[in-house]
Amino acid sequence: MDKITLSHGSGGVLTQELISKIFLKVFKNPYLDALDDAAIFALSKHHYALTTDSFVVDPIIFPGGDIGKLAVCGTVNDLASCAAEPKFLTAGFILEEGLSFDILNKIVVSMSRQAKAAGVEIVTGDTKVVPRGKVDKIFINTTGVGMVKKRLSSSCIRPGDKILINGCIAQHGLSILLKRQNFSYSVAIKSDCNPLWGIVKLLLNANIDIRFMRDPTRGGVSSAMNEIATACRYSFLLQDSQIPVDNSCRHLGEILGLELLDIANEGKMLFFVNPKDAHRALRIMRSHPCGKNAAMIGETLVEKKSRVYLKTAVGGLRVVGSPLGESLPRIC
Amino acid sequence: MDKITLSHGSGGVLTQELISKIFLKVFKNPYLDALDDAAIFALSKHHYALTTDSFVVDPIIFPGGDIGKLAVCGTVNDLASCAAEPKFLTAGFILEEGLSFDILNKIVVSMSRQAKAAGVEIVTGDTKVVPRGKVDKIFINTTGVGMVKKRLSSSCIRPGDKILINGCIAQHGLSILLKRQNFSYSVAIKSDCNPLWGIVKLLLNANIDIRFMRDPTRGGVSSAMNEIATACRYSFLLQDSQIPVDNSCRHLGEILGLELLDIANEGKMLFFVNPKDAHRALRIMRSHPCGKNAAMIGETLVEKKSRVYLKTAVGGLRVVGSPLGESLPRIC
């Protein structure tokens, strides 16, 4: 049998087989192996972060990643943005009848690899199978528990705080767009999908005074910056010339008339840092594989109008709004 | 605007509107109101249970419940089966473009009501919208964190342990079946969908020596009993005449030729109890609204063959297998 059938979701013998042959074999760890309805673990007295994300990306395999890698990185990065060390992940699969075991296995192996890279264990899961046509191939929910290493809040942001990003923007969204539309474009654009706990941990261990972090995923940098501005009340000034953009992404954006600030990232973090630590933070970020193109892209203003300004390369100033609608559905 | 559009999943302005007008308004609590990518909370030094479940039930509204009630009860009951007091829930929504706001709101209100009944807070969430036809109306993932009040394991089960259940079996599966097929059947069968932490807590507080619990959902009592038998190695003997079955369910099972032991429940728990406490446990269960028809349905044998036997009403003995395939997809 090389395809998922409805019986694999019945809770009976075939479900057990699917679990043992695909999930347990790859994810193997003592929590999961107990095969109970829940994973049980001891926690010390501490603050914890809990985050959940469902992944519905189309296509499920794209340059630089797949839905499994994305599902682990997305949740790990939400924890990292709270300065929380990823500890435990749950994985909930919704499979379409007829999905090939080969593809499922590839996705599961990819999840396992990313979980190892991020130091997180997949401790419990769930699998549902729905009839052909009732879901598009595979959706994955990951929920993560992390131990908070530092309490951050947008209310900690102060005027003068520098805004840093760990590399080029818009790669994830554009890679999905190219793949989905089968555009023939001279240069391949790879998704930046990557777990960011490693780089965040480096900064925390170096006692960089991070005030706040946010990963600019759906809605891109525009959406993330506007949400933060609304939450902390301050306005921000971004320097267009300082925002790292890969050349092929810049060209594609120009050809298609896309605002790259609105495009999703899956391996980027916006850091709001005490100005005294900003240059040191940049050096540390650039020492990490996920931060080679790290840059200081703006700062927090004294103005309390919750606005995001962009100083353009030619010296103009414009307000960056939150994208209203949907430029590209099913990006993550 | 009365229907979900793709823009509601974009991460932009309309996503914020959806979150504030539907989810925050109903789920309102300090964790969620922080609107961060994760909920942050303090935990004491303790053991915790983590469980996840995706709900894909069809139809999304059925006699006795809806997908929202089911999503909360299912996860609460998985925690309860680990003797874990439900503390926090996450909610991940995957919505089909075109879903009506009215229906979404109904489901969200239903989740909130059940969460209150179970004493659990919905502390963080996620919403994705996919194009029409790429998902069937709405899927919900709930992941739960609970504080373990007593460590239970199938390895604690001993020969002679009594097997109790808190009421009639097969109601959930049959109610879905009737509703989906638009069968006209003289009597309405309502799903037993209910949160079970209340009844479990009563038993724990009374120091009932519970060895193990399991909620017999997908695959029904047959599947749950067989899984437990495999895990603890002992065989079990069930008394057919003692298993509570509602008359209308019994008749429907006979008409359709369904094995009621294989049919899903969503408000039932199998309890493995030290025989000295079994009658006291039964009295306590019957004092709770979810346990009025509680019954002692069998016991653990000395035999270590991982078999489940059923003594039939006419005195025969047969082996109850785990259902192999899928009698009814999308039951939960």
Interface residues (C-beta under 8 A of the other chain):
Chain A: T5 L6 S7 G9 S10 G11 G12 V13 L14 T15 Q16 L35 D36 D37 A38 A39 I40 F41 A42 L43 S44 K45 H46 H47 Y48 A49 L50 T51 T52 D53 S54 F55 V56 D58 D78 L79 S81 C82 A84 F88 T90 A91 G92 F93 I94 V123 T124 G125 D126 K128 V129 V130 P131 G133 K134 V135 D136 F139 N141 T143 G144 V145 G146 V148 R151 R214 D215 T217 R218 G219 G220 S223 E227 A231 A264 S322 P323 L324 G325 E326 S327 P329 R330 C332
Chain B: T5 L6 S7 G9 S10 G11 G12 V13 L14 T15 Q16 L35 D36 D37 A38 A39 I40 F41 A42 L43 S44 K45 H46 H47 Y48 A49 L50 T51 T52 D53 S54 F55 V56 D58 D78 L79 S81 C82 A84 F88 T90 A91 G92 F93 I94 V123 T124 G125 D126 K128 V129 V130 P131 G133 K134 V135 D136 F139 N141 T143 G144 V145 G146 V148 R151 R214 D215 T217 R218 G219 G220 S223 E227 A231 A264 S322 P323 L324 G325 E326 S327 P329 R330 C332
